[in-house]
Amino acid sequence: MPHHPAPAPGPLGLSRPWLLLVAANVLALVANLRYPINPAEGTDSFWVFALPDVVRLVMGFAATALVAVALNLRLRGAVWDWNSRVETSAVISLAGLVALGNYLGLDPEWVSGHMFYGAAFIAALVASLLILLPGPARRFAISLLVLFHFAGIAVSVTSVDPLDTPGPYLAKQLYMRVYRPYLQFMYLTNAYHFYSPNPAPPSLYRFYVQFDDGSMTVVPLPSRSDSPIGMHYQRMLALPEHSYSTTGRLPNTEAEIRALLASGAIERHPSRGSWEEIYLRREIGSTLEFLDPETGKPYPIPMVTDVDVGTLYRELTDLHRRMVGSVARRILWTTKPPREGVKAKSVKVYRVTHQVLAPVELAQGMSPFDRTKLWPYFLGEYNPQGELVNELEPFLYWYLPVLRVPASYPHHGVFSRPGIVGVQTRVAAPSDNILLDCMELHAAGQLRKAAQEKK
């Protein structure tokens, strides 16, 4: 803060920040008000009236603008004597209350807004305390914050598991219990994780937009052809990484669900069912035949028999399910229809990991763009509101194999169990083979029975 006297009050007292801060806090408070209304006779719950979302959003933005002006007025004339520091600390504290009010008033779906206002509140709290500290204590506290920051970078680097070796236990605990929110907000995880210890294969999104006239279009993300500059492509490449995170374990079994219900840890049975039900739906899905969009031949989507089921099934966390829904909603809003009057109905979302060629594959002349190097997972079909169309979809969160199979498929003699066709990903393809792209089969969604009935 500069060492010169505060400016004299101007017209309407606008050289002082208090009026602006009071107005900002009033706006934030009114935007958060909920008005209880008596329920209809014979009901137990109260109806609650709140301001429309658009009105609350505008009020939040207006409060933020007033805070920015108030801070500018105060910091331009603040000095380091005790009385001035107390006043500056009070101004920043009131600004933090506005950030807290806006945080509470935002729609739960607006994750980025919550991150911004939450960080602003914490920053205001820390800054107001630092200003009140005497010089030596303030310098010591700032030094601790700097050490915390660089220690976080060290934790980000060392918490990644080296190839086939677990990472340091202490670094993992610090990352999970202390540093993760800070590192993710400051975007200090991507590059450090990428280069330590080995580069991971890139992940992409592929959206199959369904229109109400029955047509479909594919939207890859990121797309080099749609990126005006290289940096745009690089930034969009980070989206599939940061909007995707799994629960890290398989869903609860029926026995586990019963135990959780009995203990009161959960109140109801999960809507998607137990792990046994999810696995059964996947097996039933393998009895369906989908028409290949290129050849028109019917093929089932098989079970994979030589990969651990924990790798085949990766369920999203609740937060990242909402984030994927938000991205899907954006795609539906921005994708141009094939012709005027046609509207987007839904979009199927796939996260595709592009595996890096092994040295032996490169020596054999395999192309880096070979489709068998793709590992797609189906993340769900979403409507224009960003909601899952069917959470009981048999293939939801499952790996959909893309590989070469014998030309006799599905009569090639490999079964997951009787009646359920299977494939093996680690077996070399025979000379007489066909490409089975289950992502394309599933995205087209043309069932053999439905196609026959349509004819």
Protein Blocks (a to p, Z undefined) as FASTA:
>chain_A
ZZdddddddehhlmpcklmmmmmmmmmmmmmpccdddddehiabdcdddddfklmmmmmm
mmmmmmmmmmmmmmmmgcfbfklmmmmmmmmmmmmmmmmmmmmmpcfklmmlmmmmmmmm
mmmmmmmmmmmpcfklmmmmmmmmmmmmmmmmmmmmmmpccehiacdfklmmmmmmmmmm
mmmmnopmmmmmmmpcbdcdddddddddddfkopacddddddfklpmbfklmmmmmmmmm
mmgccehiacddfklmmmmmmnomambdcfkbpfklmmmmmmmmmmpccddfklopacdd
dddfkbcfklmpccddfklmmmmmmmmmmmmmmpccfbehiacfbdcddddddddddfkl
mmnopafklmklpccddebjcdfkopafblmbfkgoiacddddddfklcklopafbghia
cddfkbccdfbdcdddfklmmmnopafklmmmmZZ
